[in-house]
Amino acid sequence: MPLSDAEVSHVARLARLGLSDEELALMRDQLSHILEYIELLQEVDVTGVEPTAQVTGLVSVMRPDVVKGALSRDEVLANAPDQRDGMFRVKPVFED
């Protein structure tokens, strides 16, 4: 399904792409080939094939959360550059 320059220009404008004449010709050829391939796929007999969105089993790659013991206040403040009364001290960020 060959596309015209006008159709490719329209798609480029919708995508807010500024294409040179050379880029327009390249995109016309590439998009036309993509559409030809889609037309070829339309000819495949899929009778009896269930529509699917995912062909492999979904498996979470994230590890499960494991509850661990927390650090004590003294352990947390041990490396603090400045602390007082069990709290971090930081420089003020607002000026009066």
Secondary structure, DSSP 8 states (H G I E B T S, - for coil): ----HHHHHHHHHHTT----HHHHHHHHHHHHHHHHHHHHHHTS--TT----S-SS-----S----------HHHHHTT-SSEETTEE--------
